[in-house]
Amino acid sequence: MPPPPSRPRLSLVSRLFRNPPSRQYASLHSPDIELAELEHPSDVAATKDGALSKPRPFFPSLPVSLIPRQTEHKHHHFSKCDVFVTTLVLAILALVVVAFALSENPAVTFVETAASCTACATALAPLKILAQAGDDAFTGVIVEFCIGSAIADPDVCRGAIGSQAPILAHSLRSLSVHLPGATRLCTNVFGLCPITAVVPHKVDLPPESLAVSSHEFTRRTKLGETGLRRRWEDEAHDGETFQVVQISDVHIDKEYLVGASDDCTKPICCRDYGPSSTGPDVKTPAEQFGNRRCDTPQALMDNLLAAVEQIAPNRSFTVFSGDVIDAAVWDATEERVLNGLHDFSDGLASWGHSANSISETTSAEKPIYPVLGNHDIGPGNAFALDSTINAASATNAQQIYNMSASDWRRWIGDDAVNQVQTNFGCYSVVHPGTNLRIISLNMNYWSEQNYWLYASDWPEWDPNGIITWLASELEAAEKAGQRAWLISHSPPGRRDIFREQSNYVYQIIQRYRHTIAAQLYGHAHWDEWELGYEDPTKPSSESAIAVALLAGSVTPRSGDPVFRVYDISKTTYEVLDFTVYHADMFAPGYQQGPSWKPFYSARDYNQFLDPPFPPNAALNATYWSLVTDALEQNDSAWDAFEKYDAHGAWGRGCNGNAACRKEQLCILRAMRSEDSCEVIRPGFALNKRDLNRLSLSAIVISRLWHWQSFQDEHACEGPGLGMLLRQVGAEARAAGAKDSLAGPGATRPRTLLSVLHRQAEAAVHRHRLSKKRWWRV
């Protein structure tokens, strides 16, 4: 009797692609597209929407053991356990490839190496296979890794990382491993590839002399023979001023609970996290007007608005620089974000008026010009591109724009409302009775933390056309003889802004520098500025042409709550001075009612200039460049800067470290992110001083977000997928640095990576023993 025919043997990965166990794995795919039946991994390709399409070269470095055998059989069955084990191994492989390549090499330092970048590119291959298995499989493995490694509490892992992982999976499905898009992902998300040169692109802009009508050009030639090329600041200030208020990064926590513990394992405390966080045994309970480890209670926000009404009752308008929603990013659902934004707008509408007398007319008397922050969408940073084929994400962003437009109508008018709805949250409006155009930008489409932006092998130079729109608005302002203010949440030179978009925007700022009278931003949480120069690679006070002013935050999580009051020239619309008001949280009686007092004035820096800046001159780029020079040369000036910059924050400052001071000065002189002296590091910025002060376990497992000195570049990001992936590389490099400090023969501390290595080794051993059960049936 002939033996029965042998069962065809087919790799599980191949069967996974041939016969997906559930439609739920395609939640970011077009609903009308099924996973294709494949004969080989080279058949796998990702279309724009993440679905599979026709063959193209794929994963040349994929291990042989993972390459499926070809077969004529079409239908196979496998267990959920098989799927989970496979996806888990793939994820661990992806992370271990990176971690092992770094931590086992004693020569690895904080400087980037070609090997680490190659390792990251290799790691993306199995990660991409995992993403092809579907969002649920990808998210489940990443979340379990987060929970198992104790990087964050389980609910934070499930919420924050679980909501962002499907977006990263979508981008991975759209990438080819060895093209620029993947390298950009390895640089910005893993922090493992060296920074590459900016992709050159010359923004098409009209020459200045042709950008105005002959009538307007003739009118302005009274400023000098060079017409528009003569600075606006040369026009005499006639002494008349008006006031503008700026409020930024309020991060209002609707779940703030007086009496709850302000000591917890979450990114923000002062909430009911269970029995241990409330009750009589709480040692440091939350109080009415806020605590240091917590976001803003509503009582503090109401108190601040009342203080502004007393301090600046005659303000012409207010700029709100974004970030209404708290840092509980693991709970940033669409409904919670929409409700939070709407409630905040309603609160501002009643500001200075009785609740029963609110009208379009009274609100328009002192308008508020808002912007959207990176926290003002759920999940955070996730503003989908208009080219993203994903109905859920597109609907989420559009709901934010529609509701914001409706809430802002009372301040910005019908024309601007239409722009907000159709132009991805951006708008432009001329402030009534003035020659000042306010241009509000949504720079979240240029953020490195927006994982939708990685879904292309060749990244777009102008996502959603916002750069082109900005140029057209500034050209219109120039033609009309108007000055312009740029307002946004993120400043253009911030390190978490893509270098390409930062460069292209700066070209526009250079071209329209005589039209732009001020730039107001937030996001950093600190009181800082960014300078632009004629040649950004050769900064000098003589060549300074632009300055971006960054306001400090309201949230007590980043120091004493602050706001700004500007004095603006009615002639030129330039900043003549500003005063920062703060409420000292450690002052006696603070919790009975904050006392808002002047903290410092922008002209306070004038005492460090020799000769002093003219008393009636606008505080333009020249002034702030001279101030920055003084910070470099004068220790007293630097001490003043550190005090003003931190506004009471814990752990903020360089503590006498010369390299830290030099880096901070570089940041102040950079309106292009490529000029900010950034050195890519996995995770948070660590150095030997930090490593001596803290144990590795504190760096890796403890509450990373409470150590401000480690997260200055990510103060507004909060926990999430980026933190997790950067931390894998960060710990490896920190371990290597700790070894070098301890000397040869020292015992390596037990870290997340060592545990991960053991898990991976055990998985490989089990795989070898039961290879047929795992990979072949």
C-alpha positions in Angstrom: 0.0 0.0 0.0 1.6 3.3 -1.0 2.3 5.8 1.8 -0.2 8.6 2.2 0.8 11.8 0.4 2.9 14.1 2.6 1.3 17.3 3.8 2.6 20.4 2.1 5.0 22.3 4.3 4.6 26.0 4.2 6.1 28.7 6.4 3.7 30.4 8.9 4.7 33.8 7.6 3.6 32.9 4.1 0.3 31.4 5.4 -0.2 34.6 7.4 -0.1 36.7 4.3 -2.1 34.1 2.2 -5.0 33.6 4.6 -5.3 36.4 7.2 -7.2 35.3 10.3 -9.3 38.4 10.6 -10.4 41.5 8.8 -9.5 43.4 11.9 -5.9 43.3 10.9 -6.7 45.7 8.0 -8.0 48.5 10.1 -5.7 51.0 8.4 -6.2 49.4 5.0 -8.8 50.5 2.5 -12.0 48.6 3.5 -12.4 47.3 0.0 -8.9 45.7 -0.3 -8.0 42.2 1.0 -4.5 41.0 1.6 -3.1 39.5 -1.5 -2.2 35.9 -1.9 1.6 35.8 -2.1 4.2 33.3 -3.3 7.3 35.0 -1.8 8.2 38.0 0.4 9.3 39.8 -2.7 5.6 39.9 -3.7 4.9 42.1 -0.7 4.6 45.8 -1.5 2.7 48.6 0.1 0.5 51.0 -1.7 -0.2 54.5 -0.5 -3.0 53.3 1.7 -1.0 50.4 3.2 -2.6 47.6 1.2 -0.6 45.0 -0.7 0.1 45.4 -4.4 2.2 44.2 -7.2 5.7 42.8 -6.7 8.8 44.8 -6.0 12.2 44.1 -4.4 11.6 43.4 -0.7 13.8 42.7 2.3 17.0 41.5 0.7 18.4 41.0 4.2 15.5 38.8 5.5 16.9 35.7 7.3 16.6 32.5 5.3 14.6 30.8 8.0 11.8 33.4 7.5 11.6 33.0 3.7 8.5 30.9 2.9 8.6 28.0 0.5 6.5 28.3 -2.7 3.7 25.9 -3.1 0.6 25.4 -5.2 -1.7 25.0 -2.2 -3.8 28.1 -1.5 -5.6 27.4 1.8 -4.1 26.5 5.2 -5.1 26.8 8.8 -3.1 28.0 11.8 -3.8 28.7 15.5 -3.9 32.1 17.2 -1.0 30.9 19.3 1.1 30.4 16.2 0.3 34.0 15.1 1.1 35.5 18.4 4.4 33.6 18.8 5.5 34.5 15.3 4.7 38.2 15.7 6.3 38.3 19.1 9.5 36.8 17.8 9.5 39.2 14.9 9.1 42.2 17.2 11.8 41.0 19.6 14.1 40.4 16.7 13.5 43.9 15.4 14.3 45.5 18.8 17.2 43.1 19.7 19.0 43.7 16.4 19.2 47.3 17.3 19.9 46.8 21.0 22.5 44.0 20.5 24.4 45.8 17.9 24.9 48.8 20.2 25.2 47.3 23.7 27.6 44.6 22.9 30.1 46.8 21.2 32.4 48.5 23.7 33.4 51.1 21.2 29.9 52.5 20.9 29.7 56.0 22.5 27.1 58.8 22.2 28.4 59.5 18.6 26.5 57.9 15.8 28.0 54.9 13.9 27.3 53.5 10.5 26.8 50.1 12.1 23.9 51.3 14.3 22.2 52.8 11.3 22.6 49.6 9.3 21.3 47.7 12.3 18.2 49.9 12.4 17.6 49.4 8.7 17.9 45.6 9.2 15.5 45.8 12.1 12.8 47.5 10.0 12.5 44.4 7.9 10.8 42.1 10.5 9.0 45.1 11.9 7.5 45.6 8.5 6.5 42.0 8.3 4.8 42.4 11.6 3.0 45.5 10.3 1.8 43.6 7.3 0.1 41.1 9.7 -2.2 43.9 10.7 -2.6 46.7 13.2 -3.9 44.5 16.0 -1.0 42.1 15.8 1.6 44.9 15.5 0.0 46.9 18.3 -0.4 43.9 20.6 3.3 43.0 20.5 4.5 46.6 21.0 2.2 47.2 23.9 3.1 43.9 25.6 6.8 44.8 25.2 6.1 48.1 26.8 4.2 46.5 29.7 6.8 43.7 30.2 9.7 46.2 30.2 8.0 48.4 32.8 8.8 51.5 30.8 5.3 52.8 31.7 2.3 51.6 33.6 0.1 49.1 31.7 -2.7 51.5 31.1 -0.3 54.1 29.7 1.3 51.4 27.4 -2.1 50.3 26.2 -3.5 53.8 25.7 -0.6 56.0 24.6 1.4 53.4 22.6 -1.6 51.4 21.6 -3.1 54.4 19.9 0.0 55.4 18.1 1.3 52.0 17.0 -1.3 51.5 14.3 -0.2 54.7 12.7 3.5 53.6 12.7 2.3 50.2 11.3 0.6 52.1 8.4 3.8 54.0 7.7 5.9 50.8 7.9 3.7 49.1 5.3 4.3 52.1 3.0 8.1 52.1 3.3 10.9 50.4 1.5 13.7 49.5 3.9 16.7 51.0 2.1 15.2 54.2 0.8 15.3 57.7 2.4 11.9 57.3 4.1 13.2 54.4 6.2 16.4 56.3 7.1 14.4 59.2 8.3 12.4 56.9 10.5 15.6 55.4 12.0 16.9 58.9 12.7 13.9 60.5 14.2 12.0 57.6 15.8 14.8 55.2 16.9 17.5 57.8 17.1 20.0 55.5 15.5 21.0 56.9 12.1 23.2 60.0 11.7 21.5 63.2 10.6 21.6 63.5 6.9 21.9 66.7 4.9 18.7 68.6 4.1 17.1 67.7 0.8 17.6 70.9 -1.2 14.5 72.6 -2.5 14.3 76.3 -3.5 10.8 77.6 -2.7 9.5 79.6 -5.6 9.0 83.1 -4.4 8.6 86.4 -6.3 11.4 88.9 -6.0 10.8 91.6 -3.4 10.9 94.6 -5.8 8.2 93.1 -7.9 6.0 91.9 -5.1 4.1 95.2 -4.5 2.1 97.5 -6.7 3.8 100.6 -8.1 1.6 102.8 -5.8 2.7 100.9 -2.7 6.3 100.8 -3.7 6.3 104.6 -4.3 4.6 105.2 -0.9 7.2 103.3 0.9 10.2 104.9 -0.8 10.0 107.7 1.8 11.8 105.2 4.1 14.9 105.4 1.9 16.3 104.8 -1.5 16.1 101.1 -1.2 12.3 101.1 -0.7 11.1 97.8 0.8 14.7 96.7 1.4 14.9 99.4 4.1 13.8 97.9 7.4 10.4 98.7 8.7 12.0 99.4 12.1 13.7 102.5 10.6 10.3 104.1 10.4 10.0 106.3 13.5 8.0 105.0 16.4 5.4 107.7 17.2 5.1 106.6 20.9 1.6 105.1 20.6 1.3 101.5 21.7 -1.3 98.8 22.4 -1.2 95.7 24.5 -1.4 92.0 23.4 -1.6 89.0 25.8 0.0 85.6 25.0 -1.1 82.4 26.8 0.4 79.0 26.0 0.4 75.3 26.9 -2.4 75.4 29.4 -2.8 71.6 29.5 -6.1 71.7 31.5 -6.7 68.5 33.4 -10.5 67.9 33.7 -9.9 65.0 36.0 -7.7 66.9 38.5 -8.8 65.9 42.0 -8.1 67.9 45.0 -6.8 65.6 47.7 -5.4 63.0 45.3 -1.7 62.1 45.6 0.8 64.2 43.6 3.2 61.3 43.7 2.5 58.6 41.2 3.9 56.5 38.4 2.0 58.2 35.7 3.2 61.2 33.5 0.8 63.4 35.5 -0.5 62.9 39.0 -3.3 64.5 41.1 -5.9 62.1 39.7 -7.9 59.2 41.1 -5.7 56.2 40.1 -7.2 53.9 42.7 -7.1 53.4 46.5 -3.5 54.2 46.9 -3.8 57.6 45.2 -6.6 58.9 47.4 -7.7 58.9 51.0 -6.2 59.8 54.4 -2.9 58.0 53.8 -1.9 60.3 50.9 1.3 62.1 52.0 1.3 65.0 49.5 -2.3 65.7 48.4 -3.2 67.8 45.4 -4.3 71.3 46.3 -6.8 73.7 44.7 -4.4 75.7 42.5 -2.1 72.9 41.3 1.0 70.9 42.1 4.3 70.4 40.5 3.8 66.9 39.1 0.3 67.7 37.7 -1.3 69.5 34.9 -3.5 72.6 35.2 -6.6 72.4 37.4 -9.6 74.4 36.1 -9.4 76.6 39.2 -5.9 77.8 38.2 -7.0 78.6 34.7 -9.9 80.6 35.9 -7.7 82.5 38.3 -5.2 83.3 35.5 -7.9 84.7 33.3 -9.1 86.9 36.1 -5.6 88.1 36.7 -5.2 89.0 33.0 -8.4 90.9 33.1 -7.0 93.0 36.0 -3.5 93.4 34.6 -4.3 94.0 30.9 -7.9 95.2 30.8 -7.2 97.3 27.7 -5.5 94.6 25.7 -6.4 94.7 22.0 -6.3 90.9 21.5 -4.9 87.7 22.9 -2.8 85.0 21.2 -3.3 81.5 22.5 -0.4 79.3 21.4 -2.1 75.9 21.7 -2.1 72.7 23.8 -5.4 72.8 25.7 -5.5 69.0 26.4 -3.6 67.5 29.3 -0.6 65.2 29.1 -2.7 62.0 29.8 -2.0 61.0 26.2 -3.0 57.4 27.0 -6.6 58.7 27.4 -6.6 61.2 24.5 -9.7 59.8 22.9 -11.5 61.7 20.1 -14.5 62.5 22.3 -12.3 63.7 25.3 -10.2 65.9 23.0 -13.2 67.4 21.3 -15.0 68.1 24.6 -11.9 69.6 26.1 -11.3 72.0 23.2 -14.9 73.1 23.1 -15.1 73.7 26.9 -11.9 75.8 26.7 -13.2 77.9 23.9 -16.5 78.5 25.7 -14.5 79.5 28.8 -12.5 82.1 26.8 -15.7 83.4 25.2 -17.1 84.3 28.6 -13.8 85.8 29.8 -14.4 89.3 31.0 -18.2 89.1 30.4 -21.1 87.6 32.4 -22.2 84.2 31.2 -25.5 85.6 30.2 -24.2 88.5 28.1 -21.9 86.6 25.6 -22.4 87.7 22.0 -20.5 87.8 18.8 -20.1 91.6 19.3 -18.7 91.5 22.9 -16.4 88.6 22.0 -15.1 90.5 19.0 -14.1 93.5 21.1 -11.1 91.6 22.5 -10.6 88.8 20.0 -8.5 85.7 20.7 -6.4 84.2 17.9 -5.9 80.5 18.7 -3.7 77.8 17.2 -3.9 74.0 17.5 -1.2 72.3 19.6 0.2 68.8 19.1 -1.9 67.6 22.1 -5.1 69.0 20.6 -5.9 65.8 18.7 -6.2 62.2 19.7 -3.9 60.5 19.6 -1.4 63.3 20.1 0.5 64.6 17.1 -1.6 62.5 14.8 -2.7 65.0 12.1 -3.2 62.8 9.1 -2.2 64.0 5.6 -4.9 64.7 3.1 -3.2 62.0 1.0 -3.7 59.4 3.7 -6.3 56.8 2.6 -7.9 56.3 6.0 -11.4 57.4 6.7 -11.1 57.2 10.5 -8.0 59.4 10.7 -9.2 61.9 8.2 -12.6 62.2 9.9 -10.9 62.7 13.3 -8.7 65.6 12.1 -11.6 67.2 10.1 -13.8 67.0 13.2 -11.2 69.0 15.1 -11.0 71.6 12.3 -14.8 71.8 12.0 -15.4 72.2 15.7 -12.5 74.7 16.1 -13.8 76.8 13.3 -17.2 76.9 14.8 -15.8 77.8 18.3 -13.4 80.4 16.9 -16.0 82.1 14.6 -16.8 84.7 17.2 -13.1 85.9 17.0 -11.8 85.3 13.5 -14.9 85.9 11.3 -16.5 83.9 8.5 -13.7 84.0 5.9 -11.1 82.7 8.4 -13.6 80.0 9.6 -13.7 78.6 6.0 -9.9 78.5 5.9 -9.7 76.6 9.2 -12.1 74.0 7.8 -10.5 73.6 4.4 -6.9 74.5 5.2 -6.0 72.0 7.9 -6.5 74.3 10.9 -4.6 77.3 9.4 -6.2 80.8 8.9 -5.3 84.4 8.2 -7.2 87.5 9.4 -6.5 91.2 9.5 -7.1 92.5 13.0 -9.9 95.1 12.9 -8.9 98.7 12.6 -5.2 97.9 11.9 -2.9 97.1 9.1 -1.8 93.9 10.9 -2.4 90.4 9.3 -2.4 87.5 11.8 -1.3 84.3 10.1 -2.1 81.2 12.2 -0.2 78.0 11.2 -0.7 74.4 12.0 3.0 73.2 12.1 2.0 69.8 13.4 2.3 68.7 9.7 6.1 69.3 10.1 6.5 67.5 13.4 8.8 64.5 13.7 6.4 63.0 16.2 3.6 62.8 13.7 3.9 59.2 12.5 1.6 59.8 9.5 4.4 61.8 7.9 6.7 58.7 7.6 4.4 56.9 5.1 6.5 57.6 2.1 9.8 56.5 0.6 10.3 60.0 -0.7 8.9 62.5 1.8 6.8 65.4 0.5 8.5 68.8 0.6 5.2 70.6 1.5 2.8 68.3 3.4 -0.8 69.5 2.8 0.4 72.6 1.0 0.8 74.7 4.1 4.2 76.1 3.1 2.8 77.3 -0.2 -0.2 78.8 1.6 2.1 80.7 4.0 4.1 82.2 1.1 0.9 83.3 -0.6 -0.5 85.0 2.6 2.8 86.9 3.1 2.8 88.0 -0.5 -0.8 89.2 -0.1 0.2 91.1 3.0 3.2 92.7 1.3 1.1 93.8 -1.7 -1.5 95.3 0.6 1.2 97.2 2.6 0.4 95.2 5.7 2.7 93.9 8.5 2.2 90.2 9.4 2.5 88.2 12.6 3.2 84.5 12.4 1.6 82.5 15.3 1.8 78.7 15.8 2.3 76.2 18.5 5.7 74.9 17.5 8.5 77.4 16.4 10.1 76.6 13.1 13.6 75.9 14.4 12.6 73.5 17.1 14.5 70.2 17.0 11.3 68.1 16.6 10.5 69.9 13.4 11.6 68.1 10.2 14.8 69.8 8.9 13.5 70.0 5.4 10.3 71.9 6.3 12.2 74.1 8.7 14.6 75.0 5.9 11.9 75.7 3.4 9.9 77.9 5.8 13.0 79.8 6.7 13.4 80.7 3.0 10.0 82.3 3.2 10.9 84.1 6.4 14.1 85.5 4.8 12.2 86.7 1.8 9.4 88.4 3.7 11.5 89.6 6.7 10.4 93.2 6.1 6.8 92.2 6.2 6.9 89.9 9.2 6.7 92.1 12.4 6.6 89.4 15.0 6.5 85.6 15.5 4.9 84.2 18.6 5.1 80.5 19.6 4.8 78.0 22.5 5.4 74.3 22.7 8.8 74.4 24.4 7.3 75.3 27.8 10.2 77.6 28.4 10.8 81.3 27.9 13.2 81.4 25.0 13.7 82.7 21.5 15.1 81.6 18.1 17.2 83.8 15.8 17.4 83.9 12.1 20.4 85.4 10.2 21.2 86.4 6.6 23.5 83.5 6.5 22.4 81.0 9.3 25.8 79.3 9.3 27.5 82.6 10.2 25.4 84.2 13.0 26.2 87.8 14.0 24.3 90.7 15.4 24.9 92.6 12.2 23.2 90.0 10.1 20.3 89.1 12.4 17.1 89.4 10.4 14.3 87.6 12.3 13.4 86.5 15.9 10.8 84.0 17.1 9.6 84.5 20.7 8.6 81.4 22.7 6.3 81.9 25.7 6.5 79.7 28.8 3.7 77.4 29.8 0.8 77.6 32.2 0.9 74.0 33.4 2.6 73.6 36.8 4.2 70.5 35.4 6.8 72.8 33.8 7.3 75.4 36.6 5.4 78.3 37.8 2.4 79.2 35.6 3.2 82.3 33.4 1.7 84.5 30.7 3.0 87.5 28.7 1.8 91.0 28.1 3.3 92.7 25.0 3.7 96.4 24.3 3.3 96.8 20.5 4.0 99.9 18.3 0.9 101.1 16.6 3.1 102.4 13.8 5.2 99.3 12.9 3.3 96.5 14.9 6.7 95.4 16.3 7.4 94.4 19.9 8.7 97.2 22.0 8.7 95.2 25.2 7.0 92.4 27.0 6.5 91.5 30.7 6.2 87.9 31.9 3.8 87.5 34.9 4.0 84.5 37.1 2.5 83.0 40.2 5.1 81.7 42.6 3.8 78.3 43.6 6.0 78.3 46.7 5.0 81.7 47.9 3.0 81.7 51.2 -0.7 81.7 50.6 -0.4 80.5 47.0 -3.1 77.8 47.6 -5.4 80.3 49.0 -5.2 82.3 45.8 -2.2 82.8 43.4 -0.6 86.2 43.4 0.3 87.2 39.8 3.4 89.5 39.7 5.9 90.7 37.1 8.6 88.1 36.8 10.8 89.9 34.2 10.7 92.3 31.3 12.3 91.7 28.0 14.2 94.9 28.5 15.8 93.6 31.7 18.4 92.0 29.5 19.4 95.5 28.4 21.5 95.9 31.6 24.0 93.4 30.2 24.5 95.2 26.8 27.3 97.7 26.3 26.2 100.1 24.9 22.6 99.7 26.0 20.0 99.2 23.3 18.1 102.5 22.4 15.1 102.9 24.9 12.5 103.5 22.2 13.7 101.0 19.6 11.8 97.8 18.8 13.2 94.7 20.3 14.0 93.2 17.0 16.4 90.4 15.9 19.4 92.7 16.5 18.5 93.2 20.1 18.0 89.5 20.8 21.2 88.6 19.0 23.1 91.1 21.2 21.4 89.6 24.2 22.5 86.1 23.1 26.1 87.3 22.7 25.9 88.7 26.3 24.7 85.3 27.5 27.8 83.7 26.0 30.2 86.3 27.5 28.7 87.3 30.8 28.0 84.8 33.6 25.5 87.2 35.3 23.5 87.5 32.1 23.5 83.7 31.8 22.3 83.2 35.3 19.5 85.6 34.6 18.5 83.7 31.5 18.4 80.4 33.3 16.2 81.9 35.9 13.8 83.5 33.4 13.9 80.5 31.1 12.9 77.9 33.7 10.3 80.1 35.5 10.6 77.9 38.6 10.9 74.4 36.9 12.7 71.6 38.7 16.0 70.4 37.3 16.1 73.0 34.5 19.5 74.5 33.7 23.1 73.6 32.9 24.5 73.8 36.5 27.8 75.3 35.3 28.3 72.8 32.5 30.1 74.6 29.7 29.0 72.1 27.0 25.4 72.4 28.0 25.6 76.2 27.9 27.2 76.1 24.5 24.4 73.9 23.2 21.7 76.1 24.6 23.2 79.2 22.9 23.3 77.3 19.7 19.5 76.5 20.0 18.8 80.2 20.6 20.7 81.1 17.4 18.8 78.6 15.3 15.5 79.4 13.4 16.3 76.4 11.2 16.4 73.1 13.0 19.4 72.0 11.0 21.4 74.8 12.8 20.5 73.7 16.3 23.7 71.7 17.0 21.6 68.5 17.4 23.4 65.2 17.9 21.0 62.3 17.4 20.8 60.2 20.5 18.4 57.3 21.2 15.9 58.3 23.9 16.5 61.4 26.1 19.7 63.4 26.0 22.1 61.7 28.5 25.7 62.6 29.4 28.3 61.5 31.9 27.1 64.1 34.5 23.6 62.6 34.3 24.9 59.0 34.5 26.9 59.8 37.6 23.9 61.4 39.2 21.3 58.7 38.4 21.4 54.9 38.3 20.5 53.2 35.0 17.4 51.7 36.6 16.2 55.2 37.5 16.8 56.4 33.9 15.1 53.5 32.3 12.3 52.4 34.6 11.5 55.3 36.8 9.4 58.3 35.8 11.4 59.7 32.9 9.0 62.5 32.4 9.7 64.0 35.9 13.3 64.6 35.1 13.1 67.8 33.1 16.8 67.8 32.4 16.3 64.7 30.2 13.3 65.8 28.3 13.8 69.4 27.4 13.5 68.4 23.7 10.3 66.4 24.4 8.6 68.5 27.0 5.4 68.7 25.0 5.5 65.2 23.6 4.6 63.1 26.6 4.9 59.3 26.8 4.2 57.3 23.7 5.7 55.1 21.0 8.5 57.5 20.3 9.6 57.3 23.9 9.5 53.5 23.9 11.5 53.1 20.7 14.1 55.8 21.5 14.5 54.2 25.0 15.7 50.9 23.5 18.7 52.6 21.9 19.2 55.0 24.8 19.6 52.3 27.4 22.1 50.5 25.2 24.3 53.6 24.9 23.8 54.6 28.5 24.9 51.1 29.5 28.0 51.5 27.4 28.8 54.9 28.9 28.3 53.5 32.4 30.7 50.7 31.7 33.3 53.2 30.4 32.9 55.3 33.6 33.1 52.2 35.9 36.3 50.9 34.2 37.2 47.5 32.9 36.0 44.4 34.7 33.0 46.2 36.2 29.8 44.3 36.6 27.2 45.3 34.0 24.0 46.4 35.7 20.8 44.5 35.0 18.9 46.6 32.6 16.0 46.3 30.2 18.3 45.4 27.4 19.9 42.5 29.3 16.5 41.1 30.1 15.5 41.6 26.5 18.6 39.7 25.4 17.8 36.8 27.7 14.3 36.7 26.4 15.5 36.7 22.8 18.1 34.0 23.4 15.4 31.8 25.1 13.1 32.4 22.2 15.8 31.5 19.7 16.5 28.3 21.7 12.9 27.3 21.8 12.7 28.0 18.1 15.6 25.7 17.4 14.1 22.9 19.5 10.6 23.1 18.1 11.2 24.7 14.7 8.8 22.4 12.9 6.0 23.3 15.3 6.7 27.1 15.0 7.6 27.6 11.4 6.7 24.5 9.5 3.6 22.4 9.6 
